[in-house]
Amino acid sequence: MREYEEKLDILGERNSYSKTDHDATFMRMKEDAMNNGQTKPGYNVQISTENQYITNYGIFWQPNDWGTFIPYMSSFSDRYGFQSAKVVADSGYGSEQNYAWMEANEVEGYVKYNMFHAEDKKKRKDNPFLVQNLYYNAEDDYYVCPRGQHLEHIEDVRSTSDLGYVSVISKYRAQNCAGCPFRGLCHKAKGNRVIEVNHKNNEYREKARELLTSEEGLYHRSMRPIEPEAVFGDIKYDHGFKRFRLKGNNKVKLEFGLVALAHNLRKYARVQTLEKPITAEPMAAAIPITNEKMAA
């Protein structure tokens, strides 16, 4: 029992840890020696860049990205004494909690959510039975199904995420689905159709979509793959740094810090050699963020 308790203490909030590096968590890597995507002990490395210079980095045990966003952004302000005015990130960071944090901290977020691209597909846009395509009367708080029947609000349910963030889910129920000719297309559950809607999250997503589809948003989206993604490509494939040599979170932070410093110096030296001026915008401008899981 003592041994079991000791292992639980090492585990903490995680669901796994490595016997050879207690700070490392098992994650599915994008690649390994056999190219079959096995899970391996590693760290979730987060970086932000500007003109392909690394401006900040973080080492996290969470395999997902959305749980690292807030502490990572806080580390940026702790490092520089101010927060970036704009942030560009992919759909892995697009959670309600992160959108709420950006709104509270007056950060303009060009951050995708997980259904951003799927919403534009014809199959989803032309399906009148999907919740997002149902007509919503905001004043009287009800939805209308394709047959014209109202789905009335019945209750609000609070849902708490793993990070402790509380979301409010509103439920709506149709009055009578019996004998409806569209029932098979609309839903297959017994009884009347019930839908769940997170209005706050929908507001955040609508705002994010407006930003992402604006002229500035299209520019940031086009730059993100050639900003932080290219930096990881240079570190991993051009210079062969694909796994950590040291063990433990503190030592891994130091190791990647040296890697980031070396990357920035190489880039600076190359720019100086080519005699090209460095045209870096202030870091209060948009900072693209991305992640890479690296084996321990």
Residue pairs with C-beta under 8 A, 6 or more apart in sequence:
10 17
10 22
11 17
14 25
14 61
16 25
16 26
16 41
17 23
17 24
17 25
17 26
17 41
18 24
18 25
18 26
18 41
18 296
20 41
20 247
20 296
21 41
21 247
21 248
21 296
22 248
23 43
23 61
23 247
23 248
23 249
23 252
24 41
24 42
24 43
24 61
24 247
24 296
25 41
25 42
25 43
25 61
25 62
25 63
26 39
26 40
26 41
26 42
27 39
27 40
27 41
27 42
27 44
27 63
27 293
28 37
28 38
28 39
28 63
28 293
29 37
29 38
29 39
29 40
29 42
29 293
29 295
30 37
30 292
30 293
31 37
32 38
32 40
32 295
40 295
40 296
41 295
41 296
42 243
42 244
42 293
42 294
42 295
42 296
43 59
43 60
43 61
43 244
43 249
43 252
43 293
43 294
43 296
44 59
44 60
44 61
44 62
44 63
44 65
44 68
44 291
44 293
45 57
45 58
45 59
45 60
45 256
45 291
45 292
45 293
45 294
46 57
46 58
46 59
46 60
46 65
46 68
46 72
46 289
46 290
46 291
47 54
47 56
47 57
47 58
47 228
47 231
47 232
47 260
47 289
47 290
47 291
47 292
48 54
48 55
48 56
48 57
48 72
48 76
48 84
48 228
48 287
48 288
48 289
49 55
49 227
49 228
49 231
49 287
49 288
50 227
50 280
50 281
50 283
50 285
50 287
50 288
51 227
51 278
51 279
51 280
51 281
52 226
52 227
52 230
52 231
52 234
52 267
53 264
53 267
53 268
53 280
54 231
54 260
54 263
54 264
55 76
55 283
55 287
56 72
56 75
56 76
56 79
56 287
57 256
57 257
57 260
58 68
58 71
58 72
58 75
59 249
59 252
59 253
59 256
60 67
60 68
60 71
60 72
61 249
62 68
63 293
64 92
65 90
65 92
65 93
65 291
66 92
66 93
66 94
66 95
66 97
66 98
67 162
67 163
68 291
69 89
69 93
69 95
69 98
69 101
69 289
70 97
70 98
70 101
72 289
73 83
73 84
73 87
73 101
73 105
73 107
76 83
76 84
76 287
77 83
80 283
82 284
83 105
83 107
84 107
84 283
84 284
84 285
84 286
84 287
85 106
85 107
85 108
85 284
85 285
85 286
86 107
86 108
86 109
86 110
86 220
86 285
86 286
86 287
87 102
87 107
87 108
87 109
87 110
87 111
87 286
87 287
87 288
87 289
88 110
88 111
88 220
88 221
88 223
88 224
88 227
88 286
88 287
88 288
88 289
89 109
89 110
89 111
89 112
89 224
89 288
89 289
89 290
90 111
90 112
90 224
90 290
91 111
91 112
91 113
91 114
91 116
92 291
93 111
93 289
94 111
94 112
94 113
94 114
94 116
94 205
94 208
95 113
95 161
96 165
96 167
96 198
96 200
96 201
96 204
97 161
97 163
97 165
98 109
98 111
99 109
99 111
99 201
99 204
99 205
99 207
99 208
100 165
100 200
100 204
101 107
102 108
102 109
102 111
103 204
108 211
108 286
109 208
109 211
110 208
110 211
110 212
110 216
110 217
110 220
110 221
110 286
111 208
112 208
112 212
113 205
113 208
116 208
116 209
116 212
118 124
119 125
119 132
119 209
124 130
124 132
125 133
127 133
128 134
128 146
129 145
129 146
129 182
129 185
129 186
129 187
131 143
131 195
131 196
131 197
134 143
134 144
134 145
134 146
134 151
134 195
135 143
135 144
136 142
136 143
136 144
137 143
137 144
141 153
142 150
142 151
142 152
142 153
142 172
143 150
143 151
143 172
143 195
143 197
144 150
144 151
145 151
145 174
145 182
145 186
145 193
146 182
146 186
147 180
147 181
147 182
149 174
149 175
149 176
149 177
149 180
150 174
150 175
151 172
151 173
151 174
151 193
151 195
152 172
152 173
152 175
153 170
153 171
153 172
154 171
154 172
154 173
154 194
155 170
155 171
156 168
156 169
156 170
156 171
157 168
157 169
157 170
157 171
157 196
158 166
158 167
158 168
158 169
159 166
159 167
159 168
159 169
160 166
160 167
161 167
167 198
167 200
167 201
168 198
168 199
168 200
169 196
169 197
169 198
170 196
170 197
170 198
170 199
171 194
171 195
171 196
171 197
172 194
172 195
172 196
172 197
173 192
173 193
173 194
174 192
174 193
174 194
175 192
176 192
177 183
177 186
177 187
177 191
177 192
177 193
180 186
186 193
187 193
211 217
212 218
212 221
220 286
220 288
223 288
224 288
224 290
227 288
228 288
228 289
228 290
229 290
231 263
232 290
232 292
234 263
235 241
235 259
235 263
236 242
236 292
239 263
241 259
242 294
242 295
243 294
243 295
243 296
244 252
244 255
244 256
244 294
244 295
244 296
245 255
246 252
246 254
246 255
247 296
252 296
268 278
271 278
